[in-house]
Amino acid sequence: MTNKYLAEEQMRHEDLLDNRLYEALEVMEMPTKWGMNREGDFTELFPCPVFKDGRVSGIEYRTTKAVELPEELLERLCLLEDEIEGVVTQPTNSPNKFTPEDAVKMLELREQGVTYREIGEMINVSINTVKNYVKKHKKNNNKVAKRGRPVKYPEAMIKEWVQLKDSGMVCREIAEKYNTTTGMVQSRISQYRKQAKETV
């Protein structure tokens, strides 16, 4: 195996871990619920991801926000935080290395499944610049910062997702079919059903 092949495999593995981390964060950003404790008092319950084989397999509501991450995801999170900290500590007066149009292009290419390395080569910025920019904006609910434009999925597509889910397909399979994240599918289906209930 060549070094290039090994590097590409490593990048694909990192992308997979990043997507799994993002799915866990999406679950944790879901609305809280109210429950009752043993004393009969109302208590706020926080959504927490449940992991199976290193990926989010469900949601459990708990009285604490703390989540135990699988070891591989914890290591990846620590590495990402170190990279982000390195970017944050750079001088603030350094010029942007990319234009607002490049920023939009980065997010669109990433949504299409293009690797960080390929995007960096296309826009002529480092892989870490692409990673940090994309991660930052994933946390902001997929908003493109310079344009303020959310990534929109057509209602017809979300309706297809709902139909596939109702027919027995799991969110992970739907996400793979439509080249998006499991968390994105879950949240859009949930929003669609909520809006459908409100219109009835």
C-alpha positions as CSV (number, residue, x, y, z in Angstrom):
1,M,0.0,0.0,0.0
2,T,1.3,3.5,-0.9
3,N,1.5,6.4,1.5
4,K,-1.1,8.2,-0.5
5,Y,-3.6,5.3,-0.1
6,L,-2.9,5.2,3.7
7,A,-3.4,8.9,4.0
8,E,-6.7,8.7,2.1
9,E,-7.8,5.9,4.3
10,Q,-6.9,7.9,7.4
11,M,-8.9,10.9,6.1
12,R,-11.9,8.7,5.4
13,H,-11.7,7.3,9.0
14,E,-11.4,10.8,10.5
15,D,-14.4,11.9,8.4
16,L,-16.4,9.0,9.7
17,L,-15.5,9.8,13.3
18,D,-16.3,13.5,12.8
19,N,-19.7,12.5,11.4
20,R,-20.4,10.3,14.5
21,L,-19.4,13.1,16.8
22,Y,-21.6,15.5,15.0
23,E,-24.6,13.1,15.3
24,A,-24.0,12.9,19.1
25,L,-23.9,16.7,19.3
26,E,-27.1,16.9,17.3
27,V,-28.8,14.6,19.8
28,M,-27.6,16.7,22.7
29,E,-28.9,19.9,21.1
30,M,-32.5,18.4,20.9
31,P,-35.1,20.0,23.2
32,T,-35.3,18.8,26.8
33,K,-38.3,17.0,28.2
34,W,-39.9,17.1,31.7
35,G,-40.1,14.1,33.9
36,M,-40.7,13.2,37.5
37,N,-38.1,12.1,40.0
38,R,-38.6,9.5,42.9
39,E,-39.8,12.2,45.2
40,G,-42.6,13.1,42.8
41,D,-41.0,16.5,41.8
42,F,-40.8,17.6,38.2
43,T,-37.3,17.5,36.8
44,E,-35.8,18.5,33.4
45,L,-34.5,15.6,31.3
46,F,-31.7,16.1,28.8
47,P,-31.4,14.1,25.5
48,C,-28.2,11.9,25.5
49,P,-27.0,9.8,22.7
50,V,-26.9,6.0,23.2
51,F,-23.9,4.4,21.4
52,K,-23.7,0.9,19.9
53,D,-20.5,-0.1,18.1
54,G,-19.2,3.4,18.2
55,R,-22.2,5.1,16.6
56,V,-25.4,6.7,17.8
57,S,-28.1,4.1,18.0
58,G,-30.7,5.9,19.9
59,I,-31.6,8.7,22.4
60,E,-32.1,8.4,26.2
61,Y,-33.3,11.2,28.4
62,R,-31.4,11.7,31.6
63,T,-31.2,14.2,34.5
64,T,-27.7,15.1,33.6
65,K,-26.1,16.4,30.3
66,A,-23.0,14.2,30.8
67,V,-22.4,11.6,28.1
68,E,-19.8,8.8,28.1
69,L,-18.3,8.7,24.6
70,P,-16.8,5.6,23.1
71,E,-13.0,5.7,23.5
72,E,-12.3,6.3,19.8
73,L,-14.7,9.3,19.6
74,L,-13.3,10.7,22.8
75,E,-9.8,10.6,21.4
76,R,-11.0,12.3,18.2
77,L,-12.8,15.0,20.1
78,C,-9.6,15.8,22.1
79,L,-7.6,16.0,18.9
80,L,-10.2,18.3,17.3
81,E,-10.2,20.6,20.4
82,D,-6.4,20.8,20.3
83,E,-6.6,21.8,16.6
84,I,-9.4,24.4,17.2
85,E,-7.4,25.8,20.2
86,G,-4.4,26.2,17.9
87,V,-6.5,28.2,15.4
88,V,-8.1,30.3,18.1
89,T,-4.7,31.3,19.5
90,Q,-3.5,32.6,16.2
91,P,-3.3,36.4,15.9
92,T,-6.8,37.9,15.2
93,N,-5.4,40.4,12.7
94,S,-4.3,37.7,10.2
95,P,-6.2,38.1,6.9
96,N,-8.8,35.5,5.9
97,K,-7.3,32.9,3.5
98,F,-10.6,32.5,1.6
99,T,-13.5,34.6,0.4
100,P,-17.2,34.3,1.4
101,E,-17.7,32.5,-1.9
102,D,-15.0,30.0,-1.0
103,A,-16.7,29.5,2.4
104,V,-20.0,28.7,0.7
105,K,-18.2,26.4,-1.7
106,M,-16.4,24.5,1.2
107,L,-19.7,23.7,2.8
108,E,-21.5,22.7,-0.4
109,L,-18.6,20.4,-1.4
110,R,-18.5,18.8,2.0
111,E,-22.2,18.2,1.9
112,Q,-21.6,16.4,-1.4
113,G,-19.0,14.1,0.3
114,V,-15.8,15.7,-1.0
115,T,-12.9,15.1,1.5
116,Y,-11.3,17.9,3.5
117,R,-8.0,17.3,1.6
118,E,-9.7,17.7,-1.8
119,I,-11.6,20.8,-0.8
120,G,-8.3,22.3,0.6
121,E,-6.6,21.6,-2.7
122,M,-9.5,23.2,-4.7
123,I,-9.6,26.4,-2.7
124,N,-5.8,26.5,-1.9
125,V,-6.1,26.4,1.9
126,S,-4.9,23.9,4.4
127,I,-6.9,20.8,5.4
128,N,-7.2,22.1,9.0
129,T,-8.6,25.4,7.7
130,V,-11.4,23.5,5.9
131,K,-12.0,21.1,8.8
132,N,-12.3,23.9,11.4
133,Y,-14.5,26.1,9.2
134,V,-16.9,23.2,8.4
135,K,-17.0,22.0,12.0
136,K,-17.7,25.5,13.3
137,H,-20.6,25.9,11.0
138,K,-22.0,22.4,11.5
139,K,-22.3,23.4,15.2
140,N,-24.3,26.5,14.0
141,N,-27.0,24.3,12.5
142,N,-25.4,24.2,9.1
143,K,-25.6,28.0,8.5
144,V,-23.2,29.6,6.1
145,A,-21.7,32.4,8.2
146,K,-20.9,35.0,5.6
147,R,-24.2,34.6,3.7
148,G,-26.5,33.7,6.7
149,R,-28.2,31.1,4.4
150,P,-29.2,27.8,6.1
151,V,-28.7,24.6,4.1
152,K,-32.2,23.7,3.0
153,Y,-33.6,20.3,2.1
154,P,-36.6,20.4,-0.2
155,E,-39.8,19.5,1.6
156,A,-40.4,16.8,-1.0
157,M,-37.1,15.1,0.0
158,I,-38.0,15.3,3.7
159,K,-41.4,13.8,2.9
160,E,-39.5,10.9,1.2
161,W,-37.4,10.5,4.3
162,V,-40.6,10.2,6.4
163,Q,-42.1,7.7,4.0
164,L,-38.9,5.6,4.0
165,K,-38.8,5.7,7.9
166,D,-42.4,4.7,8.1
167,S,-41.7,1.8,5.7
168,G,-39.1,0.4,8.1
169,M,-35.8,2.0,6.9
170,V,-33.6,3.3,9.7
171,C,-32.3,6.8,9.7
172,R,-28.7,5.7,9.1
173,E,-29.7,4.0,5.9
174,I,-31.7,7.0,4.8
175,A,-28.7,9.2,5.5
176,E,-26.4,7.0,3.5
177,K,-28.8,7.0,0.6
178,Y,-29.1,10.8,0.6
179,N,-25.5,11.5,1.5
180,T,-26.2,13.3,4.7
181,T,-25.9,12.6,8.5
182,T,-28.1,10.4,10.6
183,G,-28.7,13.3,12.9
184,M,-29.8,15.5,10.1
185,V,-32.3,12.9,8.9
186,Q,-33.6,12.4,12.5
187,S,-34.0,16.2,13.1
188,R,-35.7,16.9,9.8
189,I,-38.2,14.0,10.2
190,S,-38.9,15.2,13.7
191,Q,-39.5,18.8,12.5
192,Y,-41.7,17.6,9.6
193,R,-43.9,15.5,11.9
194,K,-44.2,18.3,14.4
195,Q,-45.3,20.7,11.7
196,A,-47.8,18.2,10.4
197,K,-49.3,17.8,13.9
198,E,-49.6,21.6,14.2
199,T,-51.5,22.0,10.9
200,V,-54.0,19.3,11.9
